[in-house]
Amino acid sequence: MHEAGLAASIAETLRQHGLDAKGPPIRLIVRGGHSAEAAFDDALRLHLQLSLPSLDAGRVTIVHQPREATCVACGATFTAAGSETPCPACGGPGLSRPTPESVDIEWTGSAS
């Protein structure tokens, strides 16, 4: 599972910055991926908790960046904010091309 590898990298980064047990809110910004964002988020959270048990899961927010999709009804290309974003031209379902996820970590301040 690629979520396990991403979670291990995130956990290591948080440890290196002293943000594993306490600290400011953490925002994980996900670019790319597949259409099952909720399943990805669940798996990432599970693996992150296994990799870093001291992390308070309430400090972590996962945000998916919009990605390009193609309407299966009319063929228009549009920016989809999520897997359920309809085509703005005709309302048809969008299909985004799966790409590998990349995750950026944001936090403000320093560990307390």
C-alpha positions in Angstrom: 0.0 0.0 0.0 1.4 3.3 -1.0 -0.4 5.0 1.9 1.8 3.2 4.3 5.0 4.6 2.6 3.6 8.1 2.6 2.5 7.8 6.3 6.0 6.6 7.2 7.6 9.6 5.5 5.2 12.0 7.1 5.8 10.4 10.5 9.6 10.8 10.1 9.3 14.4 9.1 7.1 15.2 12.1 9.5 13.4 14.4 12.5 15.4 13.0 10.7 18.6 13.7 9.5 17.6 17.2 5.9 17.6 16.1 5.1 14.0 16.9 3.5 14.3 20.3 2.5 18.0 20.7 2.4 21.0 18.5 0.3 23.1 16.1 -2.4 21.7 13.8 -1.0 19.8 10.8 -2.4 20.1 7.3 -1.6 17.5 4.7 -2.0 18.8 1.2 -2.5 16.0 -1.3 -2.0 16.4 -5.0 -2.8 13.8 -7.6 -4.3 10.4 -6.7 -7.3 8.4 -7.6 -11.0 9.2 -7.3 -11.5 7.5 -3.9 -10.4 10.3 -1.7 -12.2 9.2 1.4 -10.6 5.7 1.1 -7.2 7.2 0.7 -7.7 9.5 3.7 -8.8 6.6 5.9 -5.8 4.5 4.9 -3.4 7.4 5.3 -4.8 8.2 8.8 -4.6 4.5 9.8 -1.0 4.1 8.7 0.0 7.4 10.2 -1.5 6.4 13.6 0.4 3.1 13.3 3.7 4.8 12.4 3.3 7.6 15.0 1.1 6.5 17.9 1.8 9.6 19.9 0.3 11.9 17.2 -3.1 13.3 18.1 -5.2 12.5 15.0 -7.3 15.6 15.8 -4.4 17.8 14.8 -4.3 16.4 11.3 -6.4 17.8 8.4 -6.2 16.3 4.9 -6.9 18.6 1.9 -7.1 17.4 -1.7 -6.1 19.9 -4.4 -8.3 20.1 -7.4 -7.3 18.1 -10.5 -8.1 18.0 -14.1 -11.0 15.8 -15.2 -12.7 14.9 -18.4 -16.5 14.7 -18.7 -17.6 11.2 -19.8 -20.8 12.7 -21.3 -19.5 15.6 -23.4 -15.7 15.3 -23.4 -15.1 18.7 -21.8 -12.0 19.1 -19.6 -12.6 20.9 -16.3 -11.1 21.3 -12.9 -12.6 18.9 -10.4 -12.6 19.8 -6.7 -13.4 16.2 -5.7 -14.4 12.9 -7.2 -18.1 13.9 -7.3 -17.6 17.2 -9.1 -20.0 17.3 -12.1 -19.0 18.8 -15.4 -19.8 22.5 -15.5 -20.8 22.3 -19.1 -23.4 19.5 -19.1 -23.5 18.1 -15.5 -22.1 14.8 -16.5 -19.7 12.8 -14.4 -16.0 13.6 -14.5 -13.3 11.1 -14.9 -9.8 12.1 -13.7 -6.7 10.4 -14.7 -5.1 8.6 -11.8 -1.7 10.0 -10.9 0.6 9.2 -8.0 -0.2 11.2 -4.8 2.3 13.7 -3.4 1.8 15.1 0.0 3.0 18.4 1.4 3.0 19.1 5.1 2.0 22.5 6.6 2.1 23.6 10.1 2.3 27.0 11.8 4.6 27.9 14.7 6.8 25.4 16.5 6.3 22.4 18.7 5.3 23.4 22.3 
